[in-house]
């Protein structure tokens, strides 16, 4: 029992107030000398018992032991427990949970080693010129020995039941996962053993792979969306091999971030590497006219007409190829007579070019009677699938083609959970596939930089910042002051003597943890208990800024001259693209701003990362750095009203599952 002594005169406390206090709080009151009052709190679930009552209970227990009295009915231990809801989750909620992406868990040893590496290893300054060129070995390491593949759907027969098909798929998935883990382990062992070998992430949820299978099976033409900042990362050899027998168009998205010369160089490189695949570039948003009172630009889904014409032209060419029988059929006259195309012969391409948000798409045409069905006997529409890794802009492109918001788009990777179909015109159907992390022999830090992985579920913040800091001079971009400079220098008061020289000035070297500490100090982010700079929050904010394009960056394709690639000396950072727009991004931050405290099981979303004072949404650049402005990219458009609140709820569920 706890005793509370209140320095209060008895005469100054009303009897009614004491009576109400004692009844509401279950307190006992005793008067003490010198005008003090002692309150003794009693446990809420305990009742005071007298000595006589205790003796009666003891006699009853002894009688029960002797067998003179039957034992009393034992109390139910769950009687006082809080009742939980027995309502089963809805099928939609259960389906969403099944489609949650799954990845490996980083070991505690790796987290400790990378944290020590980020704290003790100086960053390379100046940044080498070859850093701005996409590493060729990331693509060529996928050789015959180290060969990653996409999960292929096993063959099945119509006589098989659903359980048999699913059981067969699960067996193939387990075998494939084991093989991929062996390849990744062999690749990790080939890296320099003096530094922690970073793993690579790929999708480990069979349900997500089934979504890709369905989209590829029902689509005659496939659009593979690639982030123009590093297209090869989003089109690994595993995906290229998986789609080798399909009609594919490579679509470069986010082309407003890199230089035009970089985008053109990437298009030339992709044409040379994949000569049979058409390559087009698109833009998915246009800026709205600022109204009175608006402090920053707003965007809406839109694709420029010239980009739309190029995309439709590429689709039209592949449609013409699908109308021609393959060579093996042409060589056999009997098969040629029976051959029929898998796509409709006639498509109104003018309607496709003129389609916009105002035009209503009627239902696809159906044969009115059986005679017409027998005469026509061809597919009713052309199906085009949009696939790619998370956060490459599949849903955004789909909205841009319609000119309005048709599907939900978000800055958080993995927003789309289930494939969805929409009719562009009565003759063309579009299928939006959920983002899927393809197997690729690249370090997971590169996947985080490009926004493929959800930042809230990545516990190794120091490793990611160390990786990024060797490619971008963050201390210059952010205008940071080294933590050692903030300490007052100690004055040397020793008397000068002949032969003595003053101590040389200490050379300042930056580490990844120095950058995080300096940035957290500049923003005023400190931990609640210890009052230290909140480096986890700083790392989260920096990684989000890099993934969302607030800090613009882009790689040059392999084979580019070092002089051209690193002309600015800023690595992969695009300084001249960071023009000051005079505003700030007040968009709500996605709730993937988790805090990492040592292991991935402790990753959780933290409300402290919301825009408390409005400066979280600002560009993360220094006011003193005049030549580097606040570039918000085109990702601010993804603030679509209610979507942000729904994103927060979904991300909170994800963190709870972790």
TORMAR-726745 format. One record per residue (C-alpha): residue in one letter; x, y, z. Coordinates in steps of 0.1 Angstrom, whole numbers. Example, Ala and Ser with C-alpha at 12.3 -4.5 7.8 and 13.67 -1.06 7.14 Angstrom:
  residu      X      Y      Z
       A    123    -45     78
       S    137    -11     71
END
This chain:
  residu      X      Y      Z
       X      0      0      0
       X     12     35     -9
       X     10     64     16
       X      6    100      4
       X     12    128     29
       X     -7    160     20
       X      5    193     36
       X    -29    206     42
       X    -47    218     74
       X    -76    197     84
       X    -97    228     88
       X    -90    239     52
       X   -105    207     36
       X   -142    204     35
       X   -158    172     48
       X   -178    167     16
       X   -148    170     -6
       X   -129    144     15
       X   -159    121     15
       X   -162    122    -23
       X   -125    117    -27
       X   -124     87     -5
       X   -154     71    -22
       X   -141     77    -57
       X   -104     66    -50
       X   -108     39    -24
       X    -85     58      0
       X    -83     56     38
       X    -78     88     57
       X    -60     93     90
       X    -53    125    109
       X    -17    130    119
       X     -1    155    143
       X      9    190    131
       X    -21    193    108
       X    -11    166     83
       X    -35    142     67
       X    -23    108     56
       X    -41     90     27
       X    -36     53     22
       X    -45     39    -11
       X    -61      4    -13
       X    -57    -19    -43
       X    -88    -17    -65
       X    -95    -54    -68
       X    -88    -62    -31
       X   -113    -60     -2
       X   -101    -54     33
       X   -106    -86     55
       X   -107    -89     92
       X    -88   -113    114
       X   -119   -133    120
       X   -125   -137     83
       X    -90   -149     78
       X    -93   -176    105
       X   -126   -188     90
       X   -108   -192     56
       X    -80   -212     72
       X   -104   -235     90
       X   -122   -241     56
       X    -90   -250     39
       X    -80   -275     66
       X   -115   -290     65
       X   -111   -294     27
       X    -78   -311     32
       X    -92   -336     57
       X   -121   -343     34
       X   -148   -332     58
       X   -160   -305     34
       X   -163   -307     -4
       X   -139   -284    -23
       X   -154   -252    -35
       X   -159   -246    -72
       X   -126   -231    -86
       X   -129   -197   -101
       X   -126   -193   -139
       X    -92   -177   -146
       X   -106   -160   -177
       X   -135   -145   -158
       X   -119   -111   -152
       X   -101   -109   -185
       X   -111    -84   -211
       X   -134    -98   -237
       X   -120    -97   -272
       X   -140    -95   -303
       X   -149   -129   -318
       X   -159   -114   -351
       X   -139   -129   -380
       X   -122   -104   -404
       X   -140    -97   -436
       X   -128   -116   -468
       X   -114    -83   -482
       X    -93    -77   -451
       X    -81   -113   -451
       X    -72   -112   -488
       X    -52    -80   -483
       X    -32    -96   -455
       X    -24   -125   -476
       X    -10   -102   -503
       X     14    -84   -480
       X     49    -86   -494
       X     74   -108   -474
       X    111   -104   -473
       X    141   -118   -453
       X    150   -106   -418
       X    184    -91   -413
       X    205   -107   -386
       X    214    -88   -354
       X    251    -93   -362
       X    247    -76   -396
       X    229    -47   -380
       X    257    -43   -354
       X    285    -46   -380
       X    269    -20   -404
       X    263      4   -375
       X    299      2   -366
       X    309      6   -403
       X    287     37   -406
       X    302     52   -374
       X    339     45   -379
       X    345     44   -417
       X    353     78   -433
       X    334     86   -464
       X    353     89   -497
       X    357    125   -506
       X    359    137   -533
       X    334    113   -548
       X    350     93   -576
       X    337     99   -611
       X    328     63   -618
       X    302     64   -590
       X    277     82   -612
       X    278     53   -637
       X    255     23   -631
       X    278     -6   -621
       X    281    -30   -650
       X    289    -59   -626
       X    255    -57   -611
       X    241    -69   -644
       X    268    -93   -655
       X    272   -111   -622
       X    240   -130   -630
       X    260   -156   -649
       X    254   -193   -656
       X    266   -202   -620
       X    248   -173   -602
       X    216   -174   -621
       X    185   -159   -605
       X    151   -166   -621
       X    115   -154   -616
       X     91   -180   -602
       X     74   -198   -631
       X     39   -212   -626
       X     40   -250   -628
       X     20   -268   -655
       X    -15   -279   -646
       X    -44   -299   -661
       X    -81   -292   -661
       X    -87   -325   -644
       X    -68   -313   -613
       X    -87   -299   -583
       X    -79   -265   -568
       X    -61   -280   -538
       X    -39   -301   -561
       X    -29   -271   -582
       X    -22   -250   -551
       X     -2   -278   -534
       X     19   -282   -566
       X     25   -244   -567
       X     36   -244   -530
       X     60   -272   -536
       X     76   -255   -566
       X     78   -222   -546
       X     97   -239   -517
       X    122   -255   -541
       X    127   -222   -559
       X    132   -202   -527
       X    159   -226   -516
       X    177   -224   -549
       X    176   -186   -549
       X    189   -184   -513
       X    218   -206   -523
       X    226   -183   -553
       X    224   -152   -531
       X    246   -168   -504
       X    272   -177   -530
       X    271   -141   -544
       X    276   -127   -509
       X    306   -149   -502
       X    323   -136   -534
       X    322   -100   -520
       X    351    -85   -500
       X    350   -103   -466
       X    364    -73   -447
       X    330    -54   -450
       X    296    -67   -442
       X    280    -84   -472
       X    247    -69   -479
       X    219    -93   -489
       X    194    -87   -517
       X    156    -86   -513
       X    131   -104   -535
       X     95   -113   -531
       X     89   -143   -508
       X     51   -144   -508
       X     36   -169   -531
       X      3   -150   -533
       X     20   -120   -548
       X     37   -141   -574
       X      2   -156   -583
       X     -9   -120   -590
       X     19   -117   -616
       X     11   -150   -631
       X    -25   -140   -637
       X    -17   -107   -652
       X      9   -122   -676
       X    -14   -150   -686
       X    -44   -128   -695
       X    -23   -100   -713
       X    -13   -101   -749
       X     10    -70   -746
       X     29    -62   -715
       X     42    -28   -704
       X     72    -31   -682
       X     77      2   -663
       X    112     13   -654
       X    123     42   -632
       X    144     64   -655
       X    168     71   -627
       X    182     36   -629
       X    163     15   -655
       X    185    -16   -653
       X    176    -21   -616
       X    139    -25   -626
       X    146    -48   -655
       X    169    -74   -641
       X    180   -105   -662
       X    155   -127   -643
       X    125   -106   -655
       X    139   -103   -690
       X    142   -141   -692
       X    107   -145   -678
       X     92   -123   -704
       X    113   -135   -733
       X     84   -151   -752
       X     60   -122   -746
       X     53    -89   -765
       X     69    -63   -742
       X     73    -25   -743
       X     98     -9   -720
       X     83     23   -705
       X    105     49   -688
       X     87     67   -660
       X     97     97   -638
       X    115    113   -668
       X    112    147   -652
       X    138    139   -626
       X    170    131   -646
       X    185    153   -673
       X    171    149   -708
       X    205    139   -720
       X    206    111   -694
       X    172     98   -704
       X    182     98   -741
       X    214     80   -732
       X    194     53   -713
       X    170     49   -743
       X    200     43   -766
       X    215     19   -742
       X    183     -1   -738
       X    178     -2   -776
       X    214    -16   -779
       X    210    -41   -751
       X    174    -53   -760
       X    171    -46   -798
       X    138    -63   -801
       X    120    -43   -774
       X    105     -9   -781
       X    113     18   -755
       X     91     48   -748
       X     91     74   -721
       X     61     90   -704
       X     51    116   -679
       X     21    110   -656
       X     14    144   -641
       X      9    180   -650
       X     10    210   -627
       X    -23    227   -618
       X    -27    265   -619
       X    -20    279   -585
       X    -50    295   -569
       X    -50    323   -544
       X    -37    311   -510
       X    -18    280   -523
       X     18    279   -512
       X     30    251   -534
       X     23    235   -567
       X     -5    209   -572
       X     -5    182   -598
       X    -31    161   -615
       X    -29    129   -636
       X    -21    137   -672
       X      1    124   -700
       X     13    148   -728
       X     -1    141   -762
       X     32    135   -778
       X     41    108   -752
       X      7     93   -756
       X     11     91   -794
       X     44     73   -790
       X     30     48   -766
       X     -1     41   -787
       X     22     37   -818
       X     43     11   -800
       X     12     -8   -789
       X     -2     -6   -824
       X     30    -21   -839
       X     29    -50   -815
       X     -8    -55   -822
       X      0    -58   -859
       X     27    -84   -852
       X      1   -104   -832
       X    -22   -105   -862
       X      5   -123   -882
       X      9   -161   -877
       X     43   -172   -864
       X     68   -188   -887
       X     62   -223   -875
       X     26   -220   -884
       X     33   -205   -918
       X     55   -235   -926
       X     25   -258   -921
       X     -5   -251   -944
       X    -29   -272   -924
       X    -21   -253   -892
       X    -22   -221   -911
       X    -58   -227   -922
       X    -69   -233   -886
       X    -48   -205   -871
       X    -67   -175   -855
       X    -52   -145   -839
       X    -54   -141   -801
       X    -63   -104   -804
       X    -92    -86   -822
       X    -84    -76   -857
       X   -100    -42   -857
       X    -93    -16   -830
       X   -103     20   -832
       X    -70     37   -826
       X    -84     72   -831
       X   -106     67   -801
       X    -76     56   -781
       X    -57     88   -789
       X    -88    110   -782
       X    -98     92   -749
       X    -98    114   -719
       X   -114    118   -685
       X   -146    132   -699
       X   -152    105   -724
       X   -172     75   -711
       X   -161     41   -721
       X   -190     19   -731
       X   -192    -17   -722
       X   -173    -41   -746
       X   -193    -53   -775
       X   -208    -88   -773
       X   -221   -110   -801
       X   -259   -106   -802
       X   -267   -141   -813
       X   -250   -175   -818
       X   -246   -170   -855
       X   -226   -138   -850
       X   -205   -156   -824
       X   -196   -183   -849
       X   -188   -158   -876
       X   -167   -135   -855
       X   -151   -160   -831
       X   -123   -137   -820
       X   -113   -120   -788
       X   -135    -91   -779
       X   -107    -68   -767
       X    -69    -64   -765
       X    -55    -68   -729
       X    -25    -48   -719
       X     -8    -55   -686
       X     13    -31   -666
       X     39    -48   -645
       X     70    -36   -626
       X     86    -33   -592
       X     70    -13   -564
       X     69     25   -567
       X     78     27   -604
       X     45     45   -613
       X     22     18   -626
       X    -10     32   -610
       X      1     67   -618
       X      5     59   -655
       X    -29     42   -655
       X    -45     73   -640
       X    -27     95   -666
       X    -40     75   -695
       X    -76     81   -683
       X    -68    117   -673
       X    -84    112   -639
       X    -79     92   -607
       X    -91     57   -614
       X    -69     37   -590
       X    -51     47   -558
       X    -15     58   -561
       X      8     64   -532
       X     44     72   -523
       X     45     41   -502
       X     57     10   -522
       X     32    -18   -525
       X      0      3   -524
       X    -17    -19   -550
       X    -25    -53   -534
       X    -46    -70   -561
       X    -45    -67   -599
       X    -73    -46   -612
       X    -88    -42   -647
       X   -101    -11   -664
       X   -113     -6   -700
       X    -94     22   -718
       X   -118     19   -748
       X   -143     -8   -757
       X   -115    -26   -776
       X    -86    -22   -751
       X    -85    -34   -715
       X    -57    -24   -691
       X    -46    -45   -661
       X    -27    -30   -632
       X     -5    -55   -615
       X      8    -52   -579
       X     44    -42   -576
       X     68    -72   -571
       X    104    -71   -561
       X    122    -92   -587
       X    153   -113   -579
       X    184    -93   -587
       X    220    -94   -575
       X    221    -59   -561
       X    226    -48   -525
       X    194    -40   -507
       X    207     -5   -500
       X    203      2   -537
       X    168    -11   -536
       X    160     13   -507
       X    175     42   -525
       X    153     37   -556
       X    121     33   -534
       X    115     -3   -542
       X    113    -14   -505
       X     91      2   -478
       X    114     23   -457
       X     95     16   -425
       X    103    -21   -427
       X    141    -16   -432
       X    159    -17   -399
       X    195    -11   -413
       X    193     27   -416
       X    230     33   -410
       X    240      8   -437
       X    217     26   -462
       X    230     61   -453
       X    266     49   -456
       X    258     35   -490
       X    241     66   -502
       X    267     90   -487
       X    294     74   -509
       X    274     84   -540
       X    260    118   -529
       X    278    146   -508
       X    249    149   -484
       X    268    172   -461
       X    270    197   -490
       X    235    192   -503
       X    220    197   -468
       X    244    224   -457
       X    254    206   -426
       X    280    215   -400
       X    302    188   -387
       X    294    177   -351
       X    330    183   -340
       X    328    220   -350
       X    300    226   -326
       X    323    219   -296
       X    342    248   -283
       X    380    245   -291
       X    402    241   -261
       X    427    270   -259
       X    463    260   -256
       X    476    281   -226
       X    511    266   -226
       X    540    290   -228
       X    558    290   -261
       X    594    277   -260
       X    620    273   -286
       X    616    241   -306
       X    579    238   -298
       X    553    240   -326
       X    516    244   -322
       X    496    212   -326
       X    484    206   -362
       X    447    212   -368
       X    426    181   -368
       X    414    171   -403
       X    376    168   -404
       X    363    136   -420
       X    327    128   -424
       X    310     95   -416
       X    275     84   -422
       X    266     88   -385
       X    281    123   -385
       X    257    132   -413
       X    228    118   -394
       X    238    135   -362
       X    244    169   -379
       X    211    167   -397
       X    191    157   -366
       X    207    185   -347
       X    199    210   -374
       X    162    199   -375
       X    160    198   -337
       X    151    161   -336
       X    162    146   -302
       X    152    115   -284
       X    127    117   -257
       X    146    103   -227
       X    183    107   -233
       X    180    139   -253
       X    205    128   -280
       X    201    136   -317
       X    174    113   -332
       X    195     97   -359
       X    168     72   -368
       X    143     99   -376
       X    170    118   -396
       X    178     86   -416
       X    141     80   -423
       X    136    115   -435
       X    167    114   -458
       X    158     81   -473
       X    122     93   -480
       X    136    124   -496
       X    159    104   -519
       X    132     78   -529
       X    106    105   -536
       X    128    127   -557
       X    131    156   -533
       X    168    151   -536
       X    171    145   -574
       X    196    119   -585
       X    201     96   -614
       X    227     71   -628
       X    243     72   -662
       X    242     39   -682
       X    272     16   -683
       X    299     26   -708
       X    294     64   -703
       X    326     84   -701
       X    336     94   -665
       X    341    130   -675
       X    305    133   -688
       X    290    114   -659
       X    306    134   -631
       X    309    168   -647
       X    295    185   -616
       X    316    164   -591
       X    285    157   -571
       X    282    120   -578
       X    247    109   -588
       X    232    141   -575
       X    216    164   -601
       X    224    199   -587
       X    213    219   -617
       X    179    203   -616
       X    173    215   -580
       X    158    249   -587
       X    142    269   -559
       X    105    271   -564
       X    100    294   -534
       X     76    270   -517
       X     76    241   -494
       X     60    207   -496
       X     33    207   -470
       X     21    172   -480
       X     15    148   -452
       X     43    124   -449
       X     34     88   -454
       X     33     68   -423
       X     61     44   -434
       X     83     65   -412
       X     92     37   -388
       X    117     38   -361
       X    144     12   -359
       X    159      2   -326
       X    182    -27   -334
       X    162    -55   -351
       X    135    -57   -377
       X    110    -71   -352
       X    111    -37   -335
       X    102    -16   -365
       X     72      5   -358
       X     55     36   -372
       X     60     67   -351
       X     36     96   -351
       X     65    119   -342
       X     75    118   -379
       X     44    136   -390
       X     48    173   -399
       X     47    187   -363
       X     59    222   -373
       X     56    220   -411
       X     94    218   -417
       X     93    180   -422
       X     75    185   -454
       X    100    211   -466
       X    128    202   -489
       X    156    189   -467
       X    181    215   -480
       X    198    243   -462
       X    186    279   -464
       X    223    289   -466
       X    230    267   -496
       X    218    291   -523
       X    228    271   -553
       X    208    241   -541
       X    171    248   -539
       X    141    229   -527
       X    131    204   -555
       X    100    186   -545
       X     99    164   -576
       X     65    153   -591
       X     57    130   -562
       X     38    156   -542
       X      8    149   -564
       X      3    116   -546
       X    -15    135   -518
       X    -49    125   -529
       X    -71    135   -500
       X    -84    105   -481
       X    -57     82   -494
       X    -31     95   -470
       X    -53     86   -440
       X    -59     52   -455
       X    -22     47   -461
       X    -15     55   -425
       X    -40     28   -413
       X    -25      2   -437
       X     11     10   -427
       X      2      7   -390
       X    -13    -27   -397
       X     19    -37   -415
       X     41    -25   -386
       X     19    -45   -361
       X     24    -76   -382
       X     61    -71   -381
END
